[in-house]
Amino acid sequence: MKEILKYIPPAGPLMAGHENLFLARNFDIDQGRISNQLKSLIDPATRNPNGFWIAIFPEGTYVTPKRKNLIDASKEFAKEHNLPVYQNLITPRTKGLALAFDTLGEQIEAVYDVTMAVKGDGFGSKLGETFPPSLLASITNSLHTLNPAAAGSPPNSKDPVEVHMHVTRIPKSELPAVHDAKAVAEWTHKVFTKKEALLNQFAATGKFTTDEQPGTPEPAIDWNMKIAASAIPPALTAFFVRVACSAAVSIVASTNF
């Protein structure tokens, strides 16, 4: 999380309570912070005997109407560095993930690769042209889209959106060499290439897979869970790492269609 967020009530203290790591967005400064916090999590004297999870968002930010230039800048960066060029995703930053892998080492049990997509008539069909619901909408259960043309609906009626999630468990045996930053970077881009294909599939069919099953509408949810979920910004990708102390890492990617 951006360091400034910890000073914003009530979100800052709540995120600190959930052990979010606040960053200066300068790797020379953040490297020590990340390493020290991760080491404290696996220290035999302080670690949770049940293990723990770490959520990592390699894109590092998300796109809004005021930041459309991020997509073009990401594509240019990828071309200049001979990396895959994504249409639905921002080129992932791999230094933080490589540092996490190096610090946690063999205690990583698995990585859960999570891809999210939001579907609603009022949001459009492509990241870069339209944008997903705001973080505020995600927290307050106000995910909806204006659809005045809906049959039998009054003008400016609000239809609920669909939130789809695709989760892949990547076991320790399929992870790259955890102490090799170059190998971790190459692996991350391979994972993101698969994410890109999933999002293209979703854009074309409204589903990640042909056998996708509909979920049930979200019931009332306690605020603790809602706040924890709000740590996943809209239009972002992430890894969830399961540490089995052991550890797990999770990578999440999300976009809007």
Secondary structure, DSSP 8 states (H G I E B T S, - for coil): -BGGGGGSTTHHHHHHHTT---B-S-HHHHHHHHHHHHHHHH-TTTS-TT-EEEEE-TT-S---GGGTHHHHHHHHHHHHTT----SSS-----HHHHHHHHHHGGGEEEEEEEEEEEE-TTT-S-BTTB----HHHHHTT--EEE-TTSTT--TT-EEE-EEEEEEEEEEGGGS--TT-HHHHHHHHHHHHHHHHHHHHHHHHHSSSSTT-----------HHHHHHHTTS-SS--EEEEEE---EEEEEEEEEE-
